[in-house]
Amino acid sequence: MIFRKLSMIIFLTFTLSFTFPSLVGAVSEETQIVYDINYGGLRLTVFAPVEANPGENITITVKTTASDVHQIFVNFISLKFYGAVNATSKITLKQITHLSNVSLTSHHIQYNLTVPEDISPGLILGEICCDWKALSASFEIPASGFPLTYVKNVGFEQLQTEYNNLNVTHQSLVQNYTELKSDYTELKSSINETDSAHSLMYVFIATTVVSVVTIIVLLMRRPKRVWA
């Protein structure tokens, strides 16, 4: 039992020394609406992943439809996405002319955006600017920003994962140590009981020997009978 637990502790220690989990940059699947406006006969909706990893390719979906009117004429709709490097330097990731000089009832398209490896954790922002006509009236939306997606702090999350695994291993080692200590205490108690039994046996033997010797001595010192 004790040998098995010692083997387990050695195995866990070996694993702790050589095994650390790696964070895999899986493609984000969960998306959300990040921009939605319904104004002047134009309905414009932008979908993007909730979060992304540095170096990941993400998909941005843009739906443009005529709302409450049969058709609209789009002079232009432009999109721009930007983030930060070193938490201070603003960089443009992509600039898109979404639509230009076109009449439409409904339009749906997806854009791919590569998140740079050296981008700072935090929000990637989007900016949209529109100019269109509906029912002979002109409308525009000046450049307005919105949060696009959140770039995860991969280094921190990896450290957090490694810490959690180390903590699990530590708890397992503590549990095994506690069990070993309990077994040691039981074994020590058993040894003490055995030593006590041996001591009592030695006392009994010694007492018996002394008694036998005493009887023999008494018998030898017994006066002899004189026969008449």
C-alpha angles and dihedrals in degrees: 000000000000092000091053092052092047089052090051092052091049090049093049091048091050091049091048091054098051109024125077123157120242123220111237117212097227119181112264111243103179112090135183140188107268099173130022129166133166110188139136094001092309124114112189122178128177123196124194139163116279091232141359141195125236109268093023126131111228131190122230117196122203122191119191120183140163107251123203089349132076096236143358133200115229116208090184143328115192131185131198130184125196142167140173137267120206086005091278113055113082114216131185111234099185139350119200136186095213099184134355133184096343137132114223147171097186135359131179128181141156127220127198119223125188114214108219118243092232097048116129118249114260137060128351106208132212131207126199133190125184140184122177147142130236124179089352091303122119123228135177140181113208117223106297128177133223137174110264106184142331120251110216123231096241096182093052093044090050091051089048091051092048091048091051091051091047090050091052090050090047092052090049091051091049091051092050090047090052091050091047091050090051091050090048091052091050091047092048090049090050091050091050090051090049091049090050091051091049091049091051090048091052090049090049092049092047091048091049093049092048091049092050092047091048092052092048092050092048091050091050092050093048110119115253119240117248110220115214 
